[in-house]
Amino acid sequence: MTAPNAPETPQGPHPQSAGPVEPPTQWTLPAEPAKPPREIKREILTGAALVLGSALVGLLFGLLWHTFAPKVPLYSDGSAVYLRDPEGEQQIAADGTFAIIGACFGIVAGVIAYLITKKRHGGISVPIGLTLGGLAASWIAWQLGIHLDSKSIIALAQSTKVGQNFPRPLALGAKSTLVVWPMAALLTLVAATSLFTPRDGHPEAEAAGSAPARSQPEE
């Protein structure tokens, strides 16, 4: 029997009055999933392919530079060798030719790297491969271009008539042009990624990166 007008108590444990809930002092972030070994191997192969491919194209780079770069004219009086045009800009033009050819090849390399890696969003191996490959190609082109002129200045002067012009062996005056290829390749890759890769939240990105959720059966 219960006393009349007594308040009914709910069944089960009585709820305890709690004070204000303090926010947590730290949050644990979810750990990023590690890449599978197959993905790491594919990135390594991609970077190696970019380096080796660029290095091979460096041979063509050197041939083009040696063919189209202007040569500095020299002449000999029989005892010494002199510049025919001391104020000429042939050396600057030769450096500019090297930079222009390197920039063109760098742009092409950046476009190719973007096209072959855009479906899987590339990876750190792509810019590393473009950088190392561009430097290797530029170095190979430089060495090939200057070694295609087998004769030295003294040998050329001795085989040329006195007072007659002969070209000085090709040389690269501005060594900074060696980085034109990798810079052009990286800038092209960044521009192509920014312009043509769908960002997060874009319908194309969501369609490509996420699968449709399955509907749960109603109970």
WOZI-V270898 format. One record per residue. N is the residue number from 0. RES is the residue in three letters. NEAR is the number of other C-alpha atoms within 10 Angstrom. Layout:
BEGIN
n: (N:N)
res: (RES:RES)
near: (NEAR:NEAR)
END
This chain:
BEGIN
n: (0:1:2:3:4:5:6:7:8:9:10:11:12:13:14:15:16:17:18:19:20:21:22:23:24:25:26:27:28:29:30:31:32:33:34:35:36:37:38:39:40:41:42:43:44:45:46:47:48:49:50:51:52:53:54:55:56:57:58:59:60:61:62:63:64:65:66:67:68:69:70:71:72:73:74:75:76:77:78:79:80:81:82:83:84:85:86:87:88:89:90:91:92:93:94:95:96:97:98:99:100:101:102:103:104:105:106:107:108:109:110:111:112:113:114:115:116:117:118:119:120:121:122:123:124:125:126:127:128:129:130:131:132:133:134:135:136:137:138:139:140:141:142:143:144:145:146:147:148:149:150:151:152:153:154:155:156:157:158:159:160:161:162:163:164:165:166:167:168:169:170:171:172:173:174:175:176:177:178:179:180:181:182:183:184:185:186:187:188:189:190:191:192:193:194:195:196:197:198:199:200:201:202:203:204:205:206:207:208:209:210:211:212:213:214:215:216:217:218)
res: (MET:THR:ALA:PRO:ASN:ALA:PRO:GLU:THR:PRO:GLN:GLY:PRO:HIS:PRO:GLN:SER:ALA:GLY:PRO:VAL:GLU:PRO:PRO:THR:GLN:TRP:THR:LEU:PRO:ALA:GLU:PRO:ALA:LYS:PRO:PRO:ARG:GLU:ILE:LYS:ARG:GLU:ILE:LEU:THR:GLY:ALA:ALA:LEU:VAL:LEU:GLY:SER:ALA:LEU:VAL:GLY:LEU:LEU:PHE:GLY:LEU:LEU:TRP:HIS:THR:PHE:ALA:PRO:LYS:VAL:PRO:LEU:TYR:SER:ASP:GLY:SER:ALA:VAL:TYR:LEU:ARG:ASP:PRO:GLU:GLY:GLU:GLN:GLN:ILE:ALA:ALA:ASP:GLY:THR:PHE:ALA:ILE:ILE:GLY:ALA:CYS:PHE:GLY:ILE:VAL:ALA:GLY:VAL:ILE:ALA:TYR:LEU:ILE:THR:LYS:LYS:ARG:HIS:GLY:GLY:ILE:SER:VAL:PRO:ILE:GLY:LEU:THR:LEU:GLY:GLY:LEU:ALA:ALA:SER:TRP:ILE:ALA:TRP:GLN:LEU:GLY:ILE:HIS:LEU:ASP:SER:LYS:SER:ILE:ILE:ALA:LEU:ALA:GLN:SER:THR:LYS:VAL:GLY:GLN:ASN:PHE:PRO:ARG:PRO:LEU:ALA:LEU:GLY:ALA:LYS:SER:THR:LEU:VAL:VAL:TRP:PRO:MET:ALA:ALA:LEU:LEU:THR:LEU:VAL:ALA:ALA:THR:SER:LEU:PHE:THR:PRO:ARG:ASP:GLY:HIS:PRO:GLU:ALA:GLU:ALA:ALA:GLY:SER:ALA:PRO:ALA:ARG:SER:GLN:PRO:GLU:GLU)
near: (3:7:6:6:6:7:8:7:7:8:6:6:6:8:7:6:6:6:6:6:6:6:6:6:5:6:6:5:6:6:6:6:6:8:8:8:9:9:12:14:10:13:19:16:14:19:23:19:16:24:22:17:17:28:22:15:19:26:20:15:24:25:15:16:26:25:11:13:20:19:19:23:18:20:22:21:12:12:8:9:15:13:16:17:12:10:7:12:12:15:18:16:16:23:21:18:19:28:21:16:18:29:21:14:23:29:20:17:25:26:19:15:23:22:13:12:14:14:10:8:12:17:17:11:18:24:21:17:26:29:24:19:29:34:22:23:29:29:19:20:27:25:15:19:24:16:15:13:15:10:12:10:16:12:10:18:25:12:10:15:14:14:15:13:17:20:17:19:19:20:19:18:12:14:10:10:19:22:19:21:31:30:20:22:28:24:15:21:24:14:15:16:18:11:9:10:16:14:13:10:9:11:11:12:13:14:11:11:10:8:8:7:6:6:6:6:5:4:3)
END
